[in-house]
């Protein structure tokens, strides 16, 4: 999110595991020193999350390993298969987001 931070609802929308409470997750990350939260000035209902320097250091350390694991896993797929996979995953994600539990 850079220097501008990210609203907590946007963080929630980007999460893979939707079952987790964004508030509880951010409580844990803030307690560990990885994020800080501030209420938005114009709309005090909105909370913005910011990555701390310590949080950035953890991500900088983990990102190469995560990227390498993804590259290794996807290496077996052709370009057409990757395109199909991305399309299918988008369809699944959209279906989950629009699911009302019925």
Secondary structure, 3 states (H helix, E strand, C coil): CHHHCEEHHHHHHHCCCCCCCHHHHHHHHHHCCCEEEEECCCCCCCEEEEECHHHHHHHHHHHHHHHHHHHHHHCCCCHHHHHHHHHHHHHHHHHHHHCCCC
